[in-house]
Amino acid sequence: MSNQQPSLLIERIVGNTAVISMNNPPANTWTAQSLQELKHKVLTLNENKDVYALVITGEGQKFFSAGADLKLFADGDKQNAAEMARYFGEAFETLSAFRGVSIAAINGYAMGGGLEVALACDLRICEEQAQLALPEATVGLLPCAGGTQNLTALVGEGWAKRMILCGERITAEKAEKIGLVEEVVEQGNAFNAAMSLAEKVANQSPSSVKACKTLVQAGRTMPRAEALPLERQLFVELFDTEDQAEGVNAFLNKRKANWKNG
């Protein structure tokens, strides 16, 4: 990725929350550059102990993200397709593994890879006018950035098949009803709602959040007989952290905890 290229992602930190805005008008489409940028930014944020949460949104009022620009695949170049699939996978899997809490502030259309980046987040807040879809099969493709797996994990096989196999586009209201998003807000309010939720994360021990997130996501693939012992193991391992003693003593002394994230 050349240093001469303008950034397609805007990043800033507000308190203990990092904000990444997709900025590739008019539809905030993903490119090889922006996918590599996202991976790099998340890995860097993982090393910043002052960051507890991450909010992702789209610049502009119409699109959260329309996914990949289909012109990238018009020539049928298989090698290019393989490279883009790898970039998508690496970026969104890195996002899913972010040690803090990631929140998608869906401020407009979320299509294809635009919905997949939201699916890679821990939580999703959606504006009432937004529409969501995974329409790849309509153009002879398929969701290759975790869409088939993450959508199914959230909404179940039936609705995943309706959206992917039938190409069904759904409203924000329907998305909330089926569990695809956790909250629907008025137009223009997704970002503020996401930031308010992110502020709540700062009240939680970052060490505990990381362990809890690991356990919740492990439930997607790990048998319950293995997940329950792991739960107990990670509970005991928290006693190796500064945050464990700080949290308990802050509660007993009726004061606000001063987290060290370690």
Secondary structure, DSSP 8 states (H G I E B T S, - for coil): --TTS--SEEEEEETTEEEEEE--TTTT-B-HHHHHHHHHHHHHHHT-TT--EEEEEESSSSEEE--B-GGGGTT--HHHHHHHHHHHHHHHHHHHT-SSEEEEEE-SEEETHHHHHHHTSSEEEEETT-EEE--GGGGT---TTTHHHHHHHHHHHHHHHHHHHS---EEHHHHHHHTS-SEEE-TT-HHHHHHHHHHHHTTS-HHHHHHHHHHHHHTTTS-HHHHHHHHHHHHHHGGGSHHHHHHHHHHHTTS-------
